[in-house]
């Protein structure tokens, strides 16, 4: 059975600058379905989509810069050791048993700079 796609929702999200995987995740469709819907129906707003996508990316960059401005990832990990575990190769990653849900700006991993590659 084919999924019935709400074209208006897809169009609105596409014009807002969301990518195909983001739209598919948000509307609970397959990526291929959303991609085909955009190809068939929405060739005309490509310019406004690119502008909105660039704006979204610049906003994310600015927010990430501000979030990391006062405390870098390594400092955050050092100050919050209780939610992290160290892998055998020295990389530090979030311990999902201790912290199953974290905020978007919490560093997910910190690579060991001194690890020896085998």
Backbone as JSON Lines, residues from 0, in Angstrom:
{"i":0,"aa":"X","n":[0.84,-1.19,0.0],"ca":[0.0,0.0,0.0],"c":[0.88,1.24,0.0]}
{"i":1,"aa":"X","n":[0.61,2.17,-0.88],"ca":[1.4,3.39,-0.98],"c":[1.01,4.38,0.11]}
{"i":2,"aa":"X","n":[2.02,5.09,0.6],"ca":[1.76,6.12,1.6],"c":[1.22,7.37,0.91]}
{"i":3,"aa":"X","n":[0.24,7.98,1.51],"ca":[-0.33,9.21,0.97],"c":[0.47,10.36,1.58]}
{"i":4,"aa":"X","n":[1.12,11.11,0.73],"ca":[2.0,12.18,1.18],"c":[1.21,13.48,1.23]}
{"i":5,"aa":"X","n":[1.35,14.19,2.35],"ca":[0.74,15.52,2.48],"c":[1.68,16.52,1.79]}
{"i":6,"aa":"X","n":[1.38,16.85,0.56],"ca":[2.25,17.68,-0.25],"c":[2.44,19.07,0.34]}
{"i":7,"aa":"X","n":[1.4,19.6,0.97],"ca":[1.48,20.95,1.53],"c":[2.5,20.98,2.67]}
{"i":8,"aa":"X","n":[2.49,19.96,3.52],"ca":[3.45,19.9,4.62],"c":[4.87,19.76,4.08]}
{"i":9,"aa":"X","n":[5.04,18.88,3.1],"ca":[6.36,18.69,2.5],"c":[6.84,20.0,1.88]}
{"i":10,"aa":"X","n":[5.96,20.68,1.17],"ca":[6.33,21.95,0.54],"c":[6.75,22.98,1.58]}
{"i":11,"aa":"X","n":[5.97,23.12,2.64],"ca":[6.29,24.11,3.68],"c":[7.64,23.82,4.33]}
{"i":12,"aa":"X","n":[7.89,22.56,4.66],"ca":[9.16,22.19,5.28],"c":[10.33,22.37,4.32]}
{"i":13,"aa":"X","n":[10.1,22.07,3.04],"ca":[11.13,22.22,2.02],"c":[11.49,23.7,1.85]}
{"i":14,"aa":"X","n":[10.5,24.55,1.83],"ca":[10.74,25.99,1.69],"c":[11.42,26.56,2.94]}
{"i":15,"aa":"X","n":[11.16,25.95,4.11],"ca":[11.82,26.39,5.35],"c":[13.3,26.01,5.36]}
{"i":16,"aa":"X","n":[13.72,25.15,4.43],"ca":[15.12,24.81,4.33],"c":[15.5,23.47,4.94]}
{"i":17,"aa":"X","n":[14.52,22.64,5.27],"ca":[14.83,21.32,5.8],"c":[15.29,20.41,4.67]}
{"i":18,"aa":"X","n":[16.19,19.5,4.98],"ca":[16.68,18.55,3.99],"c":[15.69,17.39,3.87]}
{"i":19,"aa":"X","n":[15.88,16.56,2.85],"ca":[14.98,15.43,2.62],"c":[14.94,14.49,3.83]}
{"i":20,"aa":"X","n":[16.09,14.07,4.41],"ca":[16.02,13.2,5.58],"c":[15.32,13.84,6.79]}
{"i":21,"aa":"X","n":[15.51,15.14,6.96],"ca":[14.85,15.83,8.07],"c":[13.33,15.87,7.87]}
{"i":22,"aa":"X","n":[12.9,16.14,6.65],"ca":[11.46,16.15,6.36],"c":[10.88,14.75,6.56]}
{"i":23,"aa":"X","n":[11.59,13.74,6.08],"ca":[11.11,12.36,6.21],"c":[10.98,11.97,7.68]}
{"i":24,"aa":"X","n":[11.97,12.34,8.48],"ca":[11.92,12.02,9.91],"c":[10.77,12.76,10.6]}
{"i":25,"aa":"X","n":[10.6,14.01,10.24],"ca":[9.57,14.84,10.87],"c":[8.15,14.36,10.55]}
{"i":26,"aa":"X","n":[7.94,13.94,9.3],"ca":[6.61,13.52,8.86],"c":[6.41,12.0,8.89]}
{"i":27,"aa":"X","n":[7.45,11.29,9.28],"ca":[7.41,9.83,9.39],"c":[7.13,9.16,8.03]}
{"i":28,"aa":"X","n":[7.86,9.65,7.01],"ca":[7.82,9.05,5.68],"c":[9.19,8.48,5.37]}
{"i":29,"aa":"X","n":[9.28,7.7,4.3],"ca":[10.57,7.24,3.83],"c":[11.25,8.39,3.08]}
{"i":30,"aa":"X","n":[12.58,8.41,3.15],"ca":[13.33,9.47,2.46],"c":[13.08,9.45,0.96]}
{"i":31,"aa":"X","n":[13.0,8.26,0.39],"ca":[12.76,8.16,-1.05],"c":[11.41,8.74,-1.44]}
{"i":32,"aa":"X","n":[10.42,8.54,-0.59],"ca":[9.07,9.07,-0.86],"c":[9.1,10.59,-0.88]}
{"i":33,"aa":"X","n":[9.76,11.18,0.11],"ca":[9.84,12.64,0.19],"c":[10.64,13.19,-0.99]}
{"i":34,"aa":"X","n":[11.74,12.55,-1.31],"ca":[12.58,12.99,-2.42],"c":[11.8,12.99,-3.74]}
{"i":35,"aa":"X","n":[11.05,11.92,-3.98],"ca":[10.27,11.8,-5.21],"c":[9.16,12.86,-5.24]}
{"i":36,"aa":"X","n":[8.53,13.11,-4.09],"ca":[7.48,14.14,-4.01],"c":[8.05,15.51,-4.36]}
{"i":37,"aa":"X","n":[9.24,15.8,-3.85],"ca":[9.87,17.09,-4.14],"c":[10.24,17.18,-5.62]}
{"i":38,"aa":"X","n":[10.79,16.11,-6.16],"ca":[11.17,16.11,-7.58],"c":[9.97,16.33,-8.49]}
{"i":39,"aa":"X","n":[8.87,15.7,-8.17],"ca":[7.69,15.78,-9.04],"c":[6.92,17.08,-8.9]}
{"i":40,"aa":"X","n":[6.9,17.65,-7.69],"ca":[5.98,18.76,-7.43],"c":[6.63,20.11,-7.13]}
{"i":41,"aa":"X","n":[7.87,20.13,-6.68],"ca":[8.41,21.38,-6.15],"c":[9.76,21.74,-6.76]}
{"i":42,"aa":"X","n":[9.8,21.88,-8.06],"ca":[11.02,22.34,-8.71],"c":[11.19,23.84,-8.6]}
{"i":43,"aa":"X","n":[10.1,24.55,-8.52],"ca":[10.14,26.01,-8.53],"c":[10.71,26.65,-7.27]}
{"i":44,"aa":"X","n":[10.54,26.08,-6.05],"ca":[11.07,26.82,-4.88],"c":[12.5,26.44,-4.53]}
{"i":45,"aa":"X","n":[13.25,25.91,-5.49],"ca":[14.61,25.45,-5.21],"c":[15.5,26.58,-4.69]}
{"i":46,"aa":"X","n":[15.37,27.76,-5.27],"ca":[16.18,28.91,-4.84],"c":[15.88,29.31,-3.42]}
{"i":47,"aa":"X","n":[14.6,29.41,-3.08],"ca":[14.24,29.79,-1.71],"c":[14.63,28.69,-0.72]}
{"i":48,"aa":"X","n":[14.6,27.43,-1.17],"ca":[15.03,26.32,-0.32],"c":[16.52,26.45,0.01]}
{"i":49,"aa":"X","n":[17.32,26.74,-1.01],"ca":[18.77,26.87,-0.79],"c":[19.08,28.04,0.14]}
{"i":50,"aa":"X","n":[18.38,29.15,-0.02],"ca":[18.59,30.31,0.84],"c":[18.24,29.96,2.29]}
{"i":51,"aa":"X","n":[17.09,29.33,2.49],"ca":[16.66,28.96,3.84],"c":[17.6,27.94,4.45]}
{"i":52,"aa":"X","n":[18.08,26.99,3.65],"ca":[19.02,25.98,4.14],"c":[20.31,26.63,4.6]}
{"i":53,"aa":"X","n":[20.83,27.57,3.82],"ca":[22.04,28.29,4.19],"c":[21.82,29.09,5.47]}
{"i":54,"aa":"X","n":[20.68,29.74,5.59],"ca":[20.38,30.5,6.8],"c":[20.33,29.6,8.02]}
{"i":55,"aa":"X","n":[19.67,28.43,7.88],"ca":[19.59,27.5,9.01],"c":[20.97,27.03,9.44]}
{"i":56,"aa":"X","n":[21.83,26.72,8.46],"ca":[23.18,26.26,8.77],"c":[24.0,27.35,9.46]}
{"i":57,"aa":"X","n":[23.85,28.59,9.0],"ca":[24.57,29.7,9.63],"c":[24.1,29.94,11.06]}
{"i":58,"aa":"X","n":[22.8,29.79,11.28],"ca":[22.26,29.94,12.64],"c":[22.81,28.87,13.55]}
{"i":59,"aa":"X","n":[22.85,27.63,13.08],"ca":[23.39,26.53,13.88],"c":[24.86,26.78,14.19]}
{"i":60,"aa":"X","n":[25.61,27.25,13.2],"ca":[27.03,27.55,13.43],"c":[27.2,28.63,14.5]}
{"i":61,"aa":"X","n":[26.39,29.69,14.42],"ca":[26.49,30.78,15.38],"c":[26.11,30.31,16.78]}
{"i":62,"aa":"X","n":[25.07,29.51,16.89],"ca":[24.65,29.0,18.2],"c":[25.71,28.07,18.78]}
{"i":63,"aa":"X","n":[26.27,27.2,17.96],"ca":[27.32,26.31,18.43],"c":[28.55,27.09,18.87]}
{"i":64,"aa":"X","n":[28.89,28.15,18.14],"ca":[30.01,28.98,18.52],"c":[29.77,29.6,19.89]}
{"i":65,"aa":"X","n":[28.57,30.15,20.09],"ca":[28.25,30.77,21.37],"c":[28.22,29.74,22.5]}
{"i":66,"aa":"X","n":[27.72,28.54,22.21],"ca":[27.64,27.5,23.24],"c":[29.03,27.04,23.65]}
{"i":67,"aa":"X","n":[29.97,27.0,22.71],"ca":[31.32,26.53,23.01],"c":[32.28,27.65,23.37]}
{"i":68,"aa":"X","n":[31.81,28.86,23.35],"ca":[32.67,30.01,23.59],"c":[33.18,30.04,25.02]}
{"i":69,"aa":"X","n":[32.37,29.69,25.96],"ca":[32.74,29.81,27.36],"c":[33.37,28.54,27.91]}
{"i":70,"aa":"X","n":[33.02,27.4,27.35],"ca":[33.58,26.15,27.83],"c":[33.68,25.2,26.64]}
{"i":71,"aa":"X","n":[34.88,24.81,26.31],"ca":[35.1,23.9,25.2],"c":[34.7,22.48,25.56]}
{"i":72,"aa":"X","n":[34.71,21.6,24.56],"ca":[34.3,20.21,24.77],"c":[35.18,19.5,25.79]}
{"i":73,"aa":"X","n":[36.5,19.67,25.69],"ca":[37.39,18.96,26.61],"c":[37.2,19.43,28.04]}
{"i":74,"aa":"X","n":[36.98,20.72,28.24],"ca":[36.73,21.23,29.58],"c":[35.42,20.71,30.13]}
{"i":75,"aa":"X","n":[34.39,20.66,29.28],"ca":[33.1,20.14,29.71],"c":[33.21,18.69,30.15]}
{"i":76,"aa":"X","n":[33.92,17.88,29.35],"ca":[34.08,16.46,29.68],"c":[34.84,16.31,30.99]}
{"i":77,"aa":"X","n":[35.88,17.11,31.2],"ca":[36.66,17.03,32.45],"c":[35.82,17.43,33.66]}
{"i":78,"aa":"X","n":[34.95,18.39,33.5],"ca":[34.12,18.86,34.62],"c":[32.92,17.95,34.89]}
{"i":79,"aa":"X","n":[32.54,17.13,33.91],"ca":[31.36,16.25,34.04],"c":[31.73,14.8,33.79]}
{"i":80,"aa":"X","n":[32.77,14.31,34.41],"ca":[33.26,12.95,34.19],"c":[32.21,11.88,34.51]}
{"i":81,"aa":"X","n":[31.27,12.17,35.36],"ca":[30.32,11.14,35.81],"c":[29.39,10.64,34.69]}
{"i":82,"aa":"X","n":[29.19,11.42,33.64],"ca":[28.29,10.96,32.57],"c":[29.05,10.34,31.4]}
{"i":83,"aa":"X","n":[30.37,10.23,31.52],"ca":[31.19,9.69,30.44],"c":[31.88,8.4,30.86]}
{"i":84,"aa":"X","n":[32.25,7.61,29.88],"ca":[33.08,6.43,30.11],"c":[34.22,6.47,29.1]}
{"i":85,"aa":"X","n":[35.32,5.85,29.46],"ca":[36.49,5.84,28.59],"c":[36.61,4.49,27.93]}
{"i":86,"aa":"X","n":[36.74,4.51,26.62],"ca":[36.9,3.27,25.85],"c":[38.35,2.79,25.95]}
{"i":87,"aa":"X","n":[38.61,1.53,25.61],"ca":[39.98,1.0,25.7],"c":[41.01,1.78,24.87]}
{"i":88,"aa":"X","n":[40.59,2.41,23.78],"ca":[41.53,3.18,22.95],"c":[41.75,4.59,23.49]}
{"i":89,"aa":"X","n":[41.08,4.95,24.58],"ca":[41.28,6.25,25.21],"c":[40.23,7.28,24.86]}
{"i":90,"aa":"X","n":[39.35,7.01,23.92],"ca":[38.29,7.95,23.58],"c":[37.26,7.99,24.7]}
{"i":91,"aa":"X","n":[36.72,9.17,24.94],"ca":[35.71,9.35,25.97],"c":[34.36,9.53,25.29]}
{"i":92,"aa":"X","n":[33.37,8.72,25.71],"ca":[32.03,8.78,25.11],"c":[30.98,8.84,26.22]}
{"i":93,"aa":"X","n":[29.78,9.29,25.86],"ca":[28.7,9.36,26.84],"c":[28.29,7.96,27.27]}
{"i":94,"aa":"X","n":[28.11,7.78,28.55],"ca":[27.64,6.51,29.09],"c":[26.11,6.55,29.07]}
{"i":95,"aa":"X","n":[25.5,5.83,28.15],"ca":[24.04,5.86,27.97],"c":[23.29,5.31,29.18]}
{"i":96,"aa":"X","n":[23.95,4.49,30.01],"ca":[23.29,3.96,31.21],"c":[23.15,5.04,32.27]}
{"i":97,"aa":"X","n":[24.12,5.93,32.35],"ca":[24.1,7.01,33.33],"c":[23.3,8.2,32.82]}
{"i":98,"aa":"X","n":[23.5,8.54,31.55],"ca":[22.84,9.7,30.97],"c":[22.19,9.31,29.64]}
{"i":99,"aa":"X","n":[21.0,8.68,29.7],"ca":[20.37,8.25,28.45],"c":[19.9,9.4,27.56]}
{"i":100,"aa":"X","n":[19.62,10.56,28.16],"ca":[19.17,11.72,27.41],"c":[20.03,12.92,27.82]}
{"i":101,"aa":"X","n":[20.6,13.6,26.81],"ca":[21.41,14.78,27.08],"c":[20.97,15.9,26.14]}
{"i":102,"aa":"X","n":[21.36,17.11,26.45],"ca":[20.99,18.25,25.61],"c":[21.77,18.23,24.3]}
{"i":103,"aa":"X","n":[21.31,19.01,23.34],"ca":[21.92,19.01,22.01],"c":[23.35,19.51,22.03]}
{"i":104,"aa":"X","n":[23.71,20.37,22.98],"ca":[25.06,20.93,22.99],"c":[26.05,20.16,23.86]}
{"i":105,"aa":"X","n":[25.63,19.03,24.42],"ca":[26.53,18.2,25.2],"c":[27.43,17.41,24.24]}
{"i":106,"aa":"X","n":[28.75,17.49,24.45],"ca":[29.65,16.72,23.56],"c":[29.37,15.23,23.68]}
{"i":107,"aa":"X","n":[29.21,14.56,22.55],"ca":[28.91,13.12,22.54],"c":[30.15,12.28,22.73]}
{"i":108,"aa":"X","n":[31.29,12.77,22.22],"ca":[32.55,12.03,22.34],"c":[33.71,13.01,22.33]}
{"i":109,"aa":"X","n":[34.81,12.57,22.92],"ca":[36.05,13.33,22.9],"c":[37.14,12.35,22.54]}
{"i":110,"aa":"X","n":[37.73,12.55,21.37],"ca":[38.76,11.64,20.89],"c":[40.06,11.84,21.65]}
{"i":111,"aa":"X","n":[40.74,10.73,21.94],"ca":[42.04,10.75,22.59],"c":[43.07,11.21,21.58]}
{"i":112,"aa":"X","n":[43.74,12.31,21.87],"ca":[44.73,12.85,20.94],"c":[46.01,12.02,20.92]}
{"i":113,"aa":"X","n":[46.28,11.27,21.98],"ca":[47.55,10.54,22.12],"c":[47.43,9.05,21.84]}
{"i":114,"aa":"X","n":[46.32,8.64,21.24],"ca":[46.15,7.21,21.02],"c":[47.09,6.71,19.93]}
{"i":115,"aa":"X","n":[47.52,5.48,20.1],"ca":[48.43,4.86,19.14],"c":[47.59,4.07,18.14]}
{"i":116,"aa":"X","n":[47.78,4.33,16.87],"ca":[47.04,3.61,15.84],"c":[47.78,2.33,15.52]}
{"i":117,"aa":"X","n":[47.06,1.24,15.5],"ca":[47.67,-0.06,15.21],"c":[47.58,-0.42,13.76]}
